[in-house]
């Protein structure tokens, strides 16, 4: 059964936060704008080395795997840093996750980790290797963080006042499959979860959990393939409930919805759609590793405890 994980402490005004780039290259102008927002919240953001780097031959990576892993490890192990915020996703976290110094990271103690998309690989690793709850939330140098006020406020409130954001979901959320379920949240980008299967320390299954799924740029037939892989592997056996986020650039939603209903409807568990997390125009911050209740009929995810302690 999916266990509840250790919650890191919430942030206080003046807290130092490190911005890292575990995946793709970061646009400098967006980074600057995101840092200004963090400063406006009273945080002290520091940019880790290599954030603005480019891999010498692979243009989709923000520097070499070793450099990206070292920067994240050093940021986490800095005793002055209270949170590690990812600058953007893209691709690359899987390439460097096994290069992180997990012993040093464990010794540094629990801190806040924020990101989504490709950062799903890190969420899963921090859960499996450290037993740490993390935040599936917007990244500092992404358009949704810079342009959408509700996205920013969801993250700000979760970081500073987590007790105020115990009920999550957008107004248009509703039941794809009706019902209520209790469990511990897990998940993220569906394609990254499927890609994690069979890798070192990967989660055996989502049994007992409230699985949160979203993705971007995957056509309906590819979503079908991803979900079928999760089904055939047994990874979805015993899942308690499923919350669905956004499916940006995945084709007409009616086509996506048909795939989701076909692949997930037979599990016999509540499924709520359009909760409002992921790559969409609004990206609510949802904690991973926290117990809660998924109410598909109400279109809500209600946390038993605040995301941060």
C-alpha positions as CSV (number, residue, x, y, z in Angstrom):
1,X,0.0,0.0,0.0
2,X,1.2,3.5,-0.8
3,X,2.5,5.0,2.5
4,X,2.2,8.6,3.7
5,X,5.5,10.3,3.5
6,X,7.5,12.7,5.6
7,X,6.4,16.3,5.1
8,X,9.1,19.0,4.9
9,X,8.6,22.2,6.9
10,X,6.7,25.1,5.3
11,X,8.6,28.2,4.3
12,X,8.8,31.5,6.2
13,X,9.5,35.0,4.9
14,X,13.2,35.4,4.2
15,X,13.7,31.7,3.4
16,X,16.5,30.9,0.9
17,X,15.4,28.8,-2.0
18,X,17.6,27.3,-4.7
19,X,16.5,27.2,-8.3
20,X,17.9,24.3,-10.3
21,X,17.6,22.9,-13.9
22,X,17.5,19.1,-13.8
23,X,16.1,18.8,-17.3
24,X,15.9,21.1,-20.3
25,X,17.6,24.5,-21.1
26,X,16.2,27.5,-19.3
27,X,15.2,30.8,-21.1
28,X,17.1,33.5,-19.3
29,X,14.4,36.2,-19.5
30,X,11.8,33.9,-18.1
31,X,14.1,32.9,-15.3
32,X,14.7,36.5,-14.4
33,X,10.9,37.2,-14.3
34,X,10.3,34.1,-12.1
35,X,13.0,35.2,-9.7
36,X,11.4,38.6,-9.3
37,X,8.1,36.9,-8.4
38,X,9.9,34.8,-5.7
39,X,11.5,37.9,-4.3
40,X,8.1,39.6,-4.2
41,X,7.0,36.8,-1.9
42,X,9.8,37.6,0.5
43,X,12.0,34.7,-0.5
44,X,15.7,34.8,-1.2
45,X,16.2,32.9,-4.4
46,X,19.7,31.7,-5.4
47,X,20.4,30.3,-8.9
48,X,22.3,27.0,-8.9
49,X,25.4,26.7,-11.1
50,X,24.7,25.5,-14.6
51,X,21.1,26.6,-14.7
52,X,21.7,28.6,-17.9
53,X,24.0,26.0,-19.4
54,X,23.5,24.0,-22.6
55,X,24.8,20.5,-23.2
56,X,27.7,20.7,-25.6
57,X,26.1,18.3,-28.1
58,X,22.5,17.6,-26.9
59,X,20.5,20.8,-27.2
60,X,17.6,19.5,-25.2
61,X,19.6,19.3,-22.0
62,X,20.6,22.1,-19.6
63,X,24.2,21.1,-19.3
64,X,25.8,17.7,-18.8
65,X,24.2,15.0,-16.6
66,X,27.0,15.2,-14.1
67,X,26.7,19.0,-13.8
68,X,23.0,18.9,-13.4
69,X,23.2,16.2,-10.7
70,X,25.9,18.0,-8.8
71,X,24.0,21.3,-8.8
72,X,20.9,19.7,-7.4
73,X,22.9,17.7,-4.8
74,X,24.8,20.8,-3.7
75,X,21.6,22.9,-3.5
76,X,19.8,20.3,-1.4
77,X,22.8,19.9,0.9
78,X,23.3,23.6,1.5
79,X,22.1,24.1,5.1
80,X,20.9,27.7,4.3
81,X,18.5,26.4,1.6
82,X,14.9,25.5,2.7
83,X,13.5,24.6,-0.7
84,X,14.6,23.4,-4.1
85,X,12.5,24.8,-7.0
86,X,12.9,23.5,-10.6
87,X,13.3,26.1,-13.3
88,X,11.5,24.1,-16.0
89,X,10.9,20.6,-17.2
90,X,11.5,19.3,-20.7
91,X,13.6,16.2,-20.6
92,X,16.7,15.0,-18.7
93,X,15.8,14.2,-15.1
94,X,15.9,10.5,-15.8
95,X,19.4,10.7,-17.2
96,X,20.8,12.2,-13.9
97,X,18.6,10.8,-11.1
98,X,21.0,7.9,-10.4
99,X,24.0,10.4,-10.3
100,X,22.6,12.2,-7.3
101,X,24.4,11.7,-4.0
102,X,21.5,10.1,-2.3
103,X,23.4,9.5,1.0
104,X,24.3,13.2,1.2
105,X,20.8,14.3,0.3
106,X,19.3,12.0,2.9
107,X,21.7,13.4,5.6
108,X,20.7,16.9,4.7
109,X,17.1,16.3,5.9
110,X,13.7,17.0,4.5
111,X,13.2,20.1,2.3
112,X,10.6,21.3,-0.2
113,X,10.9,20.1,-3.8
114,X,8.7,21.7,-6.4
115,X,8.3,20.8,-10.1
116,X,6.1,18.9,-12.6
117,X,6.4,17.4,-16.1
118,X,9.8,15.8,-16.4
119,X,10.4,16.4,-12.7
120,X,8.0,13.4,-12.1
121,X,11.2,11.3,-12.3
122,X,12.5,13.2,-9.3
123,X,9.2,13.1,-7.3
124,X,9.2,9.3,-7.7
125,X,12.9,9.0,-6.7
126,X,12.6,11.3,-3.6
127,X,9.5,9.2,-2.5
128,X,11.2,5.8,-3.0
129,X,14.7,6.7,-1.7
130,X,13.9,9.2,1.0
131,X,10.3,8.7,1.9
132,X,9.7,12.4,1.3
133,X,6.6,14.2,0.3
134,X,7.1,16.7,-2.6
135,X,5.0,19.3,-4.5
136,X,3.8,18.8,-8.0
137,X,3.7,22.5,-8.8
138,X,4.7,25.2,-11.3
139,X,8.2,25.9,-12.2
140,X,10.0,29.2,-11.9
141,X,10.7,29.8,-15.6
142,X,7.5,28.6,-17.2
143,X,4.8,30.6,-18.8
144,X,2.0,29.3,-16.6
145,X,3.9,30.5,-13.5
146,X,4.6,33.9,-15.0
147,X,1.2,34.5,-16.6
148,X,-1.5,32.9,-14.4
149,X,-2.3,34.5,-11.1
150,X,-4.2,31.5,-9.7
151,X,-1.2,29.2,-10.4
152,X,1.1,31.5,-8.5
153,X,-1.2,31.9,-5.6
154,X,-1.7,28.2,-5.3
155,X,2.1,27.7,-5.0
156,X,2.6,30.6,-2.7
157,X,-0.2,29.5,-0.3
158,X,1.1,26.0,-0.3
159,X,4.6,27.1,0.6
160,X,3.7,29.6,3.3
161,X,0.2,28.7,4.5
162,X,-0.4,25.0,3.6
163,X,-3.2,24.7,6.0
164,X,-5.2,27.2,3.8
165,X,-5.1,24.9,0.7
166,X,-6.5,21.6,1.9
167,X,-9.3,21.4,-0.7
168,X,-7.9,21.2,-4.3
169,X,-9.7,21.3,-7.7
170,X,-11.0,23.7,-10.3
171,X,-14.7,24.6,-10.7
172,X,-15.1,22.5,-13.8
173,X,-13.7,19.3,-12.2
174,X,-16.2,16.4,-12.2
175,X,-16.6,12.7,-12.2
176,X,-15.4,10.6,-15.1
177,X,-16.3,7.6,-12.8
178,X,-18.3,8.5,-9.7
179,X,-17.4,7.7,-6.1
180,X,-15.1,8.6,-3.2
181,X,-11.8,7.1,-2.2
182,X,-9.2,7.6,0.5
183,X,-5.5,7.1,-0.1
184,X,-2.1,8.8,-0.4
185,X,-1.3,10.9,-3.4
186,X,1.3,10.0,-6.0
187,X,1.9,10.4,-9.7
188,X,2.6,13.2,-12.1
189,X,3.2,13.0,-15.8
190,X,1.8,9.7,-17.2
191,X,4.6,9.2,-19.8
192,X,7.3,9.6,-17.1
193,X,5.6,7.1,-14.8
194,X,5.5,4.6,-17.6
195,X,9.1,5.3,-18.5
196,X,10.1,4.6,-14.8
197,X,8.9,1.0,-14.9
198,X,11.8,-1.4,-14.4
199,X,14.3,1.2,-13.4
200,X,16.3,1.0,-10.1
201,X,14.2,1.6,-7.0
202,X,11.0,2.2,-9.0
203,X,7.7,2.0,-7.2
204,X,6.2,-1.5,-7.5
205,X,2.6,-0.2,-8.0
206,X,0.1,2.5,-7.2
207,X,-1.8,0.1,-4.8
208,X,-3.7,2.0,-2.2
209,X,-2.9,5.4,-3.6
210,X,-4.7,8.3,-5.2
211,X,-3.0,8.5,-8.5
212,X,-2.7,11.9,-10.1
213,X,-2.1,11.8,-13.9
214,X,-1.5,14.5,-16.6
215,X,0.6,14.9,-19.7
216,X,1.4,17.2,-22.6
217,X,1.9,16.6,-26.3
218,X,0.8,13.0,-26.4
219,X,-1.8,12.1,-29.0
220,X,-4.7,10.0,-28.0
221,X,-3.2,6.8,-29.4
222,X,0.0,7.4,-27.5
223,X,-1.9,8.1,-24.3
224,X,-3.6,4.8,-24.9
225,X,-0.2,3.1,-25.2
226,X,1.1,4.7,-22.0
227,X,-2.0,3.8,-20.0
228,X,-2.0,0.3,-21.4
229,X,1.6,-0.2,-20.4
230,X,0.7,0.8,-16.8
231,X,-2.3,-1.6,-16.9
232,X,-0.5,-4.5,-18.4
233,X,2.5,-4.2,-16.0
234,X,0.1,-4.4,-13.0
235,X,1.2,-1.0,-11.8
236,X,-2.4,0.2,-11.5
237,X,-3.6,-2.9,-9.6
238,X,-5.3,-1.9,-6.4
239,X,-5.2,1.9,-7.0
240,X,-7.8,3.5,-4.8
241,X,-8.7,6.4,-7.0
242,X,-7.5,8.5,-9.9
243,X,-7.4,12.3,-10.3
244,X,-6.8,13.7,-13.8
245,X,-5.2,17.0,-14.6
246,X,-4.6,18.7,-18.0
247,X,-3.9,17.1,-21.3
248,X,-2.4,20.1,-23.2
249,X,-1.6,19.5,-26.9
250,X,-2.9,15.9,-26.7
251,X,-5.6,16.5,-29.3
252,X,-9.4,17.3,-28.9
253,X,-10.4,16.7,-25.4
254,X,-13.3,14.5,-26.4
255,X,-10.8,12.1,-28.0
256,X,-8.5,12.2,-25.0
257,X,-11.5,11.7,-22.7
258,X,-12.6,8.6,-24.6
259,X,-9.2,7.0,-24.1
260,X,-9.1,7.9,-20.4
261,X,-12.6,6.4,-19.9
262,X,-11.7,3.3,-21.9
263,X,-8.4,2.6,-20.1
264,X,-9.3,3.7,-16.6
265,X,-13.0,3.1,-16.4
266,X,-12.7,-0.6,-15.9
267,X,-10.6,-0.3,-12.8
268,X,-13.7,0.1,-10.7
269,X,-12.4,3.2,-8.8
270,X,-13.5,6.8,-8.7
271,X,-11.9,9.0,-11.4
272,X,-12.2,12.8,-11.4
273,X,-11.3,14.8,-14.4
274,X,-10.0,18.4,-14.9
275,X,-8.7,18.9,-11.4
276,X,-6.5,21.7,-12.7
277,X,-2.9,20.5,-12.2
278,X,-0.3,19.9,-14.9
279,X,0.5,21.7,-18.2
280,X,-2.8,23.5,-18.5
281,X,-3.5,27.3,-18.4
282,X,-3.9,26.9,-14.6
283,X,-1.5,24.6,-12.7
284,X,-2.6,24.1,-9.1
285,X,0.0,22.8,-6.7
286,X,-0.8,19.3,-5.5
287,X,1.3,17.5,-2.9
288,X,2.5,14.0,-3.5
289,X,2.8,11.6,-0.6
290,X,0.0,13.1,1.4
291,X,-3.2,11.2,2.6
292,X,-6.5,12.6,1.4
293,X,-10.0,11.9,0.0
294,X,-10.8,12.1,-3.7
295,X,-14.4,12.9,-4.3
296,X,-15.2,12.5,-7.9
297,X,-18.8,13.7,-7.6
298,X,-17.7,16.9,-5.9
299,X,-14.7,17.2,-8.2
300,X,-12.3,17.7,-5.2
301,X,-9.2,16.3,-3.6
302,X,-9.2,17.1,0.1
303,X,-6.0,16.6,2.1
304,X,-6.1,15.0,5.5
305,X,-3.2,17.2,6.6
306,X,-1.5,20.2,5.1
307,X,1.1,19.5,2.4
308,X,3.9,20.9,4.6
309,X,4.4,20.7,8.3
